[in-house]
Amino acid sequence: MPSTPFDPPGSTKEAFAAITGPALLQLSAHASPIQLRFCNGTACPKDYCGEAFVILHGSRNRNPATGHGVVRPRFFEAGEPE
């Protein structure tokens, strides 16, 4: 299959897929991560100390609006998200 403008440079979708793993975290449609913050323990409850928070920009021109929010990805000890 020929390359398209959206394929990785010097590659094809098939070649790139062969060396790429599956998504570890997925967001809803129209949710764009715009900021990442970590709780330092002084501004949050103790249970949140060291946790990451991802701030999402959504799509307000939809009814209802979608994608806005803050998510907290949870990680296992091995570093893989839940």
C-alpha positions as CSV (number, residue, x, y, z in Angstrom):
1,M,0.0,0.0,0.0
2,P,1.5,3.4,-0.9
3,S,2.3,6.0,1.7
4,T,0.0,8.9,2.6
5,P,0.9,12.3,4.0
6,F,-0.2,11.0,7.4
7,D,2.3,8.1,7.6
8,P,5.4,8.4,9.7
9,P,8.3,9.8,7.5
10,G,10.0,7.1,5.5
11,S,7.4,4.4,6.5
12,T,3.9,3.1,6.0
13,K,1.0,2.6,8.4
14,E,1.6,-1.2,8.3
15,A,5.4,-0.8,9.1
16,F,4.7,1.6,11.9
17,A,2.0,-0.5,13.4
18,A,4.4,-3.5,13.5
19,I,6.7,-1.6,15.9
20,T,4.1,0.3,17.9
21,G,2.4,-0.9,21.0
22,P,-1.3,-0.4,21.9
23,A,-2.5,2.8,23.7
24,L,-2.0,2.6,27.4
25,L,-4.4,5.4,28.2
26,Q,-7.4,6.5,26.1
27,L,-9.4,9.7,26.2
28,S,-12.9,10.4,25.0
29,A,-13.4,12.0,21.6
30,H,-12.8,15.7,21.5
31,A,-10.8,15.7,24.7
32,S,-7.3,17.3,24.2
33,P,-4.8,17.2,27.1
34,I,-3.6,20.8,27.6
35,Q,-1.7,20.5,30.9
36,L,-0.2,18.0,33.2
37,R,0.3,18.7,36.9
38,F,1.6,16.6,39.8
39,C,0.3,17.0,43.3
40,N,3.1,18.0,45.7
41,G,1.3,16.9,48.8
42,T,0.9,20.3,50.3
43,A,-2.1,21.4,48.2
44,C,-3.9,18.1,48.1
45,P,-5.0,15.4,50.4
46,K,-2.3,12.9,51.4
47,D,-3.9,10.1,49.2
48,Y,-3.1,12.3,46.1
49,C,0.5,13.0,46.9
50,G,2.7,12.3,43.9
51,E,-0.4,11.7,41.6
52,A,-0.6,13.1,38.1
53,F,-3.6,15.2,36.9
54,V,-4.3,15.8,33.3
55,I,-6.3,18.9,32.4
56,L,-8.5,18.4,29.2
57,H,-9.8,20.9,26.8
58,G,-13.0,19.8,25.2
59,S,-15.4,20.8,22.4
60,R,-17.9,23.4,23.5
61,N,-19.6,23.6,20.1
62,R,-21.3,20.3,20.7
63,N,-24.6,19.8,22.5
64,P,-23.9,18.6,25.1
65,A,-20.3,19.9,25.4
66,T,-17.8,17.0,25.6
67,G,-14.3,16.3,26.6
68,H,-13.8,19.1,29.3
69,G,-12.4,17.9,32.6
70,V,-9.6,16.8,34.8
71,V,-8.5,13.1,34.9
72,R,-6.2,11.3,37.3
73,P,-4.5,8.4,35.6
74,R,-3.8,5.7,38.1
75,F,-0.5,3.7,37.8
76,F,0.5,0.2,39.1
77,E,3.8,-0.2,40.8
78,A,5.3,-1.4,37.5
79,G,4.5,1.9,36.0
80,E,1.6,0.7,33.8
81,P,-1.7,2.6,34.0
82,E,-4.8,1.0,35.3
